[in-house]
Amino acid sequence: MATAQSMPWRLFCAESSAEPADQSDRSEERAVLRRAQAGDADAFGEVVRRHWKRAFWTAYDVLYDHETAQDVAQEAFVKAHRALQSYDLDRDFASWLYRIVLNLAIDHKRRRDRDKSVPTDKVEEMMDARRAMVEDEDKAATIERVETVLEGMPEKYRVPLTLKDIDGLSVEEVARILDVSYSTVRWRLHKAREMFRSRWKRLLRREERSIR
C-alpha cells in the first residue's frame, strides 16, 4: 500500500446507507421528516431505517464496542426524535443526526476511559464485527490490518478519516458534523493519512519479521 487513499475503504461500509443522491431524494426525505414532525411514528421509523447503519458505524468508529455503539445509536435517535419538533427542514438532517451520534459516542468513550474497571481493548470484537461483513479471506485480513492501525490513532485524526474515507462523507459534511472549519478538516485528513501510512508500513514490517 503506497497511500492511505488507495486502501479499499468501502469494504467497511459496503451496505451503509447513502445520503440522498439528488433533489428528488432530498425532497422525499424532507416529506418523511415533515410527517415525523407531525407525530407519524411510521415516518420516523423510516428515518431510522435510512440512517441506522451509518449512525451505528459512526458510533462504532469512536467506541470499538458493538453493544455500546448500538446503545449510542439508539440514544441518538431518541434524542433526535425529542428535538424533531424544532428541527429546521432546510438543514441537512444527516449531518445534524451524525453530529448527535458523534457527540454521544465521544461522551461515552470519555466516561468509559475514566472508569479503569471497564476494559477498553475491544480490538478482537471490532475485527470480528468487520470481518463478518465480508466472505473473502484476503479482504477480511486487510480489514483486520486497517482496523488495527485505526484503533491506535488519536481520536482527533481517526474520526475525520473514518467519516471521510470509510463512510464516504464529503469534507463539507465532516466539517458540519465535527463543527469545525473546512480547512481544519482538510488539515486533519492530511495528518491522519500521513499517520495511517506510517503506521501501516510499520505493521507490515512487523508481520514480515514474524514470518521469518
C-alpha positions in Angstrom: 0.0 0.0 0.0 1.5 3.3 -1.1 -1.1 5.7 0.2 -3.9 5.7 2.7 -6.3 6.7 -0.1 -5.6 3.5 -2.0 -7.0 1.4 0.8 -10.2 -0.4 0.0 -12.1 1.7 2.5 -15.5 0.8 1.1 -15.0 -2.8 2.4 -16.1 -1.5 5.8 -19.4 0.0 4.8 -20.4 -1.7 1.6 -24.0 -1.8 2.7 -24.1 1.5 4.5 -27.0 3.8 3.7 -26.1 6.6 1.3 -27.1 10.3 1.6 -29.9 11.4 -0.7 -28.4 11.3 -4.2 -30.5 14.0 -5.9 -33.1 16.7 -5.4 -36.0 14.3 -5.6 -34.5 12.1 -2.9 -33.9 15.1 -0.7 -37.5 16.2 -1.3 -38.7 12.8 -0.4 -36.7 12.7 2.9 -37.9 16.2 3.7 -41.5 15.0 3.3 -40.8 12.0 5.5 -39.3 14.3 8.2 -42.3 16.6 7.9 -44.7 13.7 8.7 -42.4 12.6 11.5 -42.6 16.1 13.0 -46.4 15.8 12.8 -46.2 12.7 15.0 -46.3 9.9 12.4 -44.4 7.1 14.1 -44.1 5.1 10.8 -42.4 8.1 9.2 -39.8 8.3 12.0 -39.3 4.6 11.7 -38.4 5.2 8.0 -35.9 7.9 9.1 -34.3 5.4 11.5 -34.2 2.8 8.7 -32.5 5.2 6.3 -29.8 6.3 8.8 -29.3 3.4 11.2 -26.3 1.8 9.6 -24.2 4.9 9.3 -25.3 6.1 12.8 -24.1 2.8 14.2 -20.8 2.8 12.4 -20.2 6.4 13.3 -20.5 5.4 17.0 -18.5 2.2 16.5 -15.6 4.0 14.9 -15.2 6.0 18.2 -16.1 3.3 20.7 -14.9 0.0 19.1 -17.6 -1.8 21.0 -20.5 -3.3 19.2 -23.1 -3.3 22.0 -22.2 0.2 23.2 -22.3 1.5 19.6 -25.8 0.2 19.3 -26.8 1.8 22.5 -25.4 5.1 21.4 -27.1 5.0 18.0 -30.4 4.2 19.7 -29.8 7.1 22.2 -29.1 9.4 19.3 -32.3 8.6 17.6 -34.3 9.1 20.8 -32.6 12.5 21.2 -33.2 13.4 17.6 -36.9 12.4 18.0 -37.3 14.6 21.1 -35.7 17.6 19.2 -37.5 16.9 15.9 -40.3 19.5 16.5 -37.7 22.3 16.5 -35.6 20.8 13.6 -35.3 23.1 10.6 -36.2 21.1 7.5 -33.9 23.3 5.4 -30.9 21.9 7.3 -29.0 18.8 6.3 -30.6 16.1 8.5 -27.8 13.6 8.1 -25.1 16.0 9.3 -27.3 17.0 12.2 -28.0 13.4 13.3 -24.4 12.2 12.9 -23.1 15.1 15.0 -25.5 14.0 17.7 -24.2 10.4 17.4 -20.6 11.5 17.4 -21.0 13.7 20.5 -22.8 10.9 22.4 -20.1 8.4 21.4 -17.3 10.7 22.5 -19.0 11.3 25.8 -19.5 7.5 26.3 -15.8 6.9 25.5 -14.6 9.5 27.9 -16.7 8.1 30.7 -15.6 4.6 29.9 -11.9 5.6 29.8 -12.2 7.3 33.2 -13.6 4.0 34.6 -10.5 1.9 34.9 -12.6 -1.2 35.8 -14.0 -1.2 32.2 -11.8 -3.0 29.7 -11.1 -0.7 26.7 -9.3 -3.2 24.5 -12.1 -4.2 22.0 -9.8 -4.9 19.0 -10.8 -8.6 18.7 -14.5 -7.8 18.9 -14.1 -5.0 16.4 -12.3 -7.2 14.0 -14.9 -9.9 14.2 -17.7 -7.4 13.5 -15.9 -6.1 10.5 -14.8 -9.5 9.2 -18.4 -10.7 9.4 -19.3 -8.2 6.6 -17.2 -10.0 4.0 -16.6 -13.6 3.0 -13.3 -13.1 1.1 -10.5 -14.1 3.5 -8.0 -11.7 1.9 -10.4 -8.8 2.2 -11.1 -9.8 5.8 -7.4 -9.8 6.5 -7.0 -6.4 5.0 -9.9 -5.1 7.2 -8.2 -6.6 10.2 -5.0 -4.7 9.5 -6.7 -1.4 8.7 -8.7 -1.6 12.0 -5.6 -2.4 14.0 -3.9 0.7 12.6 -7.0 2.9 13.1 -7.5 1.7 16.7 -4.1 3.1 17.7 -4.6 6.5 16.1 -5.7 9.5 18.2 -9.4 10.2 18.0 -8.7 13.7 16.6 -7.4 12.2 13.4 -9.2 8.8 13.3 -12.7 10.2 13.4 -12.5 12.6 10.4 -10.5 9.9 8.5 -13.2 7.3 9.0 -16.0 9.7 8.3 -14.4 10.8 5.0 -12.6 7.7 3.7 -14.7 4.9 5.1 -18.2 6.3 5.4 -17.7 8.3 2.2 -18.8 11.7 3.5 -17.6 14.9 1.8 -15.2 17.3 3.6 -18.1 19.7 4.0 -20.3 17.1 5.7 -17.4 16.1 8.0 -16.9 19.7 8.9 -20.5 20.2 9.8 -20.6 17.0 11.9 -17.4 17.9 13.8 -18.4 21.6 14.0 -15.0 22.7 12.7 -13.9 24.6 9.6 -13.4 23.1 6.1 -9.7 23.9 6.3 -9.4 22.2 9.7 -10.9 19.0 8.3 -8.6 19.1 5.3 -5.5 19.6 7.6 -6.6 16.8 9.9 -7.2 14.4 7.0 -3.8 15.2 5.6 -2.1 14.5 9.0 -4.3 11.4 9.5 -3.4 9.9 6.2 0.3 10.5 6.8 -0.1 8.9 10.2 -2.0 6.0 8.7 0.7 5.4 6.0 3.4 5.4 8.6 1.7 3.0 11.0 0.6 0.8 8.1 4.1 0.3 6.9 5.3 -0.5 10.5 2.5 -3.1 10.8 3.5 -4.8 7.5 7.2 -4.8 8.6 6.2 -6.4 11.9 4.3 -9.1 10.0 7.2 -9.8 7.7 9.6 -10.1 10.7 7.2 -12.5 12.4 7.1 -14.8 9.4 10.9 -15.1 9.1 
